[in-house]
Amino acid sequence: MKARVIWGHELPKETWLSAADNIQKAAPLIANILKKDNIGGQGKESAEEFMTDMQLAYTAMLYVAEFARDKCRFIPVGGD
């Protein structure tokens, strides 16, 4: 029988839900900055693409919180 190596640690449901809530609150603020800065004349498009990505991240976090906490491991990286 092969030994199973598990990296990182499992986070509780509440942590995933809190992270999803934070994304839902912060995403529109960041999208507004992208739209306002209008880098390369693509502000509106950049904001829409960003919001689509954030909706996907939000939905994924809700799914993980409910159904896959034991499959999605958290590994802290870098930082001080």
Order of alpha helices (4+ residues) and beta strands (2+ residues): alpha-alpha
